[in-house]
Amino acid sequence: MRISSLVTYPVKGCAGAALNSAQVSATGLEHDRAFMIVDEDGAFRSQRSDPVLAVVRCAVTDGALTLEHASTGSMTVPVDRDSAPRDITMFRAPMRGIDQGDEVAAWLTEVIGEPSRLVAAPRDHGRVTDGISPGSAQFADSAAVHILSTATLAGLNSRLDVALPMDRFRPNIVVDGWEEPHREDEVREVGIGSARLAYTKLAIRCAVTTVEQTTGERGGPEPLRTLATYRRARQKGVAFGAKFSVLQNGTVSIGDELHVETWGESEL
């Protein structure tokens, strides 16, 4: 089993940036969900309500964040991780985020069509995520790293009339080499490159999976309708892929082998 793809998502809900190699820290791949867009009340925005975010590309270089949209052009803003944070919410949970200023807020408001601001996770974010192996994350939904295998996607696509690409599911690490689907559900501790990860929970899927990531348009009802026929989880919803916390910081690269140290039973 090897890594076939690495993707980080600097701004929650926006397009991912493909990597050949990535540093992995306690909060996941470098820059992953380090930023989040919020509405005028401080509640987070995502593709659930704003599918246009799928076509907002982003990159972090030399202490600056660049955002790009086909119709609105590009915007580069220096990253501020040190100013006083403001109150925000994600899934109604209170958090803190550092506002990145009026200029990028105006740009995002034009793209989304509603008042929006950009916040960054403070250096002392200190968020603790739950699951079998609790960990940390910046603004990721529920854990630091999302792993999905090509076999799992192939199993879904064999049931669909129109095959879906991997980007519908927005994984950080794509694994190739398992013959059977959903083997990632059974991994408990794994070494990849110089990093070590631990399983936290199944990835429960939402309406973001119905958004075409190259156009920012919502389709439906697939893949949720088909997943509901064979992937209903003990938790509310349908499961596809697995979430992991970081046991040991390190570097991972495309082509790295997965060395599974312990296995368990699927929670499905």
C-alpha positions as CSV (number, residue, x, y, z in Angstrom):
1,M,0.0,0.0,0.0
2,R,1.4,3.3,-1.1
3,I,0.4,7.0,-1.1
4,S,-0.8,7.9,-4.6
5,S,-2.0,11.4,-3.8
6,L,-1.4,14.1,-1.1
7,V,-3.7,17.1,-0.8
8,T,-3.9,20.0,1.7
9,Y,-6.8,22.4,2.0
10,P,-5.5,25.7,3.4
11,V,-8.9,27.3,3.5
12,K,-11.7,25.2,4.9
13,G,-14.2,24.5,2.0
14,C,-12.0,25.8,-0.7
15,A,-10.1,23.9,-3.4
16,G,-7.2,21.7,-2.3
17,A,-3.6,22.0,-3.3
18,A,-1.8,18.9,-4.5
19,L,1.6,18.1,-2.9
20,N,4.4,15.8,-3.8
21,S,5.6,15.8,-0.2
22,A,4.2,17.3,3.0
23,Q,5.2,18.0,6.6
24,V,2.8,16.4,9.1
25,S,2.3,18.0,12.5
26,A,-0.2,17.4,15.3
27,T,-2.8,19.3,13.2
28,G,-2.3,17.3,10.0
29,L,-0.7,18.1,6.7
30,E,1.0,21.5,6.4
31,H,-1.5,24.4,6.2
32,D,-4.5,22.1,6.2
33,R,-7.6,24.0,7.2
34,A,-5.4,26.7,8.8
35,F,-8.0,29.3,7.6
36,M,-11.8,29.4,7.6
37,I,-14.4,31.7,6.1
38,V,-17.1,33.0,8.4
39,D,-20.3,34.9,8.0
40,E,-21.1,38.3,9.6
41,D,-22.1,36.4,12.8
42,G,-18.8,34.5,12.9
43,A,-20.4,31.1,11.9
44,F,-18.3,29.1,9.5
45,R,-19.0,28.8,5.8
46,S,-18.5,25.6,3.8
47,Q,-19.6,24.0,0.6
48,R,-22.6,22.8,2.4
49,S,-24.1,26.2,2.0
50,D,-21.7,27.9,-0.4
51,P,-20.6,25.4,-3.1
52,V,-18.8,28.2,-5.0
53,L,-16.0,27.7,-2.5
54,A,-15.0,24.6,-4.4
55,V,-13.5,26.7,-7.2
56,V,-11.7,29.2,-5.0
57,R,-8.0,28.1,-5.3
58,C,-5.6,28.9,-2.5
59,A,-1.9,28.6,-1.7
60,V,0.4,29.6,1.2
61,T,3.8,30.8,0.3
62,D,6.4,33.0,2.2
63,G,4.0,33.9,4.9
64,A,1.2,35.0,2.6
65,L,-2.1,33.4,1.5
66,T,-3.2,33.7,-2.2
67,L,-6.8,33.1,-3.2
68,E,-7.9,32.9,-6.8
69,H,-11.3,32.7,-8.5
70,A,-11.9,32.7,-12.3
71,S,-14.3,35.6,-12.3
72,T,-12.9,37.7,-9.4
73,G,-9.2,37.4,-10.0
74,S,-6.6,36.8,-7.3
75,M,-6.0,38.2,-3.8
76,T,-2.9,37.9,-1.7
77,V,-2.9,38.7,2.0
78,P,-0.1,38.5,4.5
79,V,-0.9,35.8,7.1
80,D,-1.6,37.2,10.6
81,R,-1.4,34.5,13.3
82,D,-0.5,36.9,16.2
83,S,-3.3,39.5,16.5
84,A,-6.0,39.2,19.1
85,P,-8.5,36.5,18.1
86,R,-12.3,36.9,17.8
87,D,-15.1,34.6,18.7
88,I,-16.3,32.3,15.9
89,T,-18.3,29.1,15.8
90,M,-18.0,25.8,13.8
91,F,-20.9,23.4,14.0
92,R,-22.1,25.7,16.8
93,A,-19.1,25.0,18.9
94,P,-17.3,28.1,20.1
95,M,-13.8,28.7,18.8
96,R,-11.4,31.6,18.3
97,G,-10.0,32.9,15.0
98,I,-7.7,35.8,13.9
99,D,-9.4,38.0,11.4
100,Q,-7.3,38.6,8.3
101,G,-8.5,42.0,7.4
102,D,-11.0,44.0,5.4
103,E,-9.4,43.6,2.0
104,V,-9.7,39.8,1.8
105,A,-13.1,40.1,3.5
106,A,-14.4,42.3,0.6
107,W,-12.9,39.9,-2.0
108,L,-14.6,36.9,-0.4
109,T,-17.9,38.8,-0.1
110,E,-17.8,39.4,-3.8
111,V,-17.1,35.8,-4.6
112,I,-19.7,34.3,-2.3
113,G,-22.3,37.1,-2.6
114,E,-22.9,37.5,1.1
115,P,-20.9,39.2,3.9
116,S,-17.8,37.1,4.7
117,R,-14.6,37.3,6.5
118,L,-11.4,35.1,6.7
119,V,-10.0,34.0,10.0
120,A,-6.8,32.0,10.8
121,A,-6.3,29.5,13.6
122,P,-4.3,31.1,16.4
123,R,-0.9,29.6,17.1
124,D,-2.3,28.5,20.5
125,H,-5.4,27.1,19.0
126,G,-5.3,24.1,21.3
127,R,-8.3,22.3,19.8
128,V,-8.7,18.7,21.0
129,T,-10.5,16.3,18.6
130,D,-12.4,13.2,19.8
131,G,-12.5,9.6,18.6
132,I,-10.7,6.4,19.5
133,S,-7.4,8.2,19.5
134,P,-8.0,11.9,20.3
135,G,-5.8,14.4,18.7
136,S,-5.7,18.0,17.4
137,A,-6.7,19.9,14.3
138,Q,-7.0,23.4,13.1
139,F,-10.4,23.9,11.3
140,A,-10.8,20.4,9.9
141,D,-14.3,18.9,10.6
142,S,-13.3,16.2,13.1
143,A,-9.6,15.0,12.9
144,A,-6.2,16.0,11.5
145,V,-5.9,13.6,8.6
146,H,-8.5,12.0,6.2
147,I,-7.4,8.8,4.4
148,L,-9.3,7.2,1.5
149,S,-8.2,4.4,-0.7
150,T,-8.6,3.9,-4.4
151,A,-10.2,0.5,-3.8
152,T,-12.9,2.2,-1.7
153,L,-13.7,4.6,-4.4
154,A,-13.7,1.8,-7.0
155,G,-16.2,-0.1,-4.9
156,L,-18.6,2.9,-4.8
157,N,-18.2,3.6,-8.5
158,S,-19.0,0.0,-9.4
159,R,-22.5,0.8,-8.0
160,L,-23.0,4.2,-9.7
161,D,-24.2,4.9,-13.2
162,V,-21.7,7.7,-13.5
163,A,-18.3,7.3,-11.8
164,L,-17.1,10.0,-9.4
165,P,-13.6,11.4,-9.0
166,M,-11.6,11.2,-5.8
167,D,-11.9,15.0,-5.2
168,R,-15.6,14.7,-4.4
169,F,-14.5,13.3,-1.0
170,R,-11.6,15.7,-0.3
171,P,-9.1,13.3,1.3
172,N,-5.7,14.3,2.5
173,I,-4.0,11.0,1.7
174,V,-5.1,8.7,-1.1
175,V,-3.8,5.1,-0.7
176,D,-3.4,2.6,-3.6
177,G,-2.7,-1.1,-3.3
178,W,-5.5,-2.6,-1.2
179,E,-7.5,-5.1,-3.2
180,E,-10.6,-4.8,-1.0
181,P,-12.5,-1.6,-0.3
182,H,-12.7,0.1,3.1
183,R,-9.5,-1.4,4.5
184,E,-8.7,2.0,5.9
185,D,-11.6,1.5,8.3
186,E,-9.6,-1.3,10.0
187,V,-6.3,0.4,10.4
188,R,-5.5,1.5,14.0
189,E,-1.9,2.6,14.0
190,V,0.2,3.2,10.8
191,G,3.6,4.5,9.9
192,I,3.8,6.5,6.7
193,G,7.1,8.1,5.8
194,S,8.5,9.4,9.1
195,A,5.1,10.1,10.5
196,R,2.8,7.9,12.6
197,L,-1.0,8.1,12.6
198,A,-3.8,6.6,14.7
199,Y,-7.4,5.9,13.8
200,T,-10.0,8.1,15.4
201,K,-13.3,7.5,13.6
202,L,-15.0,6.8,10.3
203,A,-15.5,9.7,7.9
204,I,-19.2,10.6,8.0
205,R,-20.2,12.1,4.7
206,C,-22.4,15.2,4.0
207,A,-23.8,17.2,1.2
208,V,-20.3,18.4,0.1
209,T,-19.9,15.1,-1.7
210,T,-22.7,16.2,-4.1
211,V,-20.7,19.3,-5.2
212,E,-18.8,19.0,-8.5
213,Q,-15.4,20.3,-7.4
214,T,-14.4,21.6,-10.8
215,T,-17.5,23.8,-11.3
216,G,-18.7,24.6,-7.8
217,E,-22.2,23.4,-8.7
218,R,-24.3,21.1,-6.5
219,G,-25.6,17.9,-8.1
220,G,-27.4,15.2,-6.3
221,P,-28.5,12.9,-4.8
222,E,-25.4,10.9,-5.5
223,P,-23.2,9.6,-4.0
224,L,-25.2,9.8,-0.7
225,R,-28.2,7.9,-2.1
226,T,-26.0,4.9,-3.0
227,L,-23.8,5.1,0.0
228,A,-27.0,4.9,2.2
229,T,-27.7,1.4,0.7
230,Y,-24.5,-0.2,2.1
231,R,-22.5,2.2,4.2
232,R,-24.8,3.3,7.0
233,A,-22.7,3.9,10.1
234,R,-23.5,3.4,13.8
235,Q,-23.2,7.1,14.1
236,K,-25.8,9.1,12.2
237,G,-25.1,9.2,8.5
238,V,-23.1,7.2,5.9
239,A,-19.4,6.5,6.2
240,F,-16.7,6.6,3.5
241,G,-13.0,6.8,4.4
242,A,-11.4,7.2,7.8
243,K,-10.0,10.0,10.0
244,F,-6.7,9.8,11.9
245,S,-4.9,11.7,14.5
246,V,-1.1,12.3,14.5
247,L,1.0,10.2,16.9
248,Q,4.4,11.3,15.6
249,N,5.3,14.3,13.4
250,G,7.2,13.6,10.2
251,T,7.3,13.9,6.4
252,V,5.1,12.0,4.0
253,S,5.6,11.8,0.2
254,I,3.8,10.3,-2.8
255,G,5.1,6.7,-3.2
256,D,5.6,6.2,0.6
257,E,4.6,2.8,1.8
258,L,2.0,2.4,4.6
259,H,3.3,0.2,7.4
260,V,0.2,-0.9,9.4
261,E,1.2,-1.6,13.0
262,T,-2.1,-2.6,14.4
263,W,-5.5,-3.5,12.9
264,G,-9.0,-3.5,14.3
265,E,-12.6,-4.1,13.3
266,S,-14.6,-1.6,11.3
267,E,-17.0,0.5,13.3
268,L,-19.6,0.4,10.6
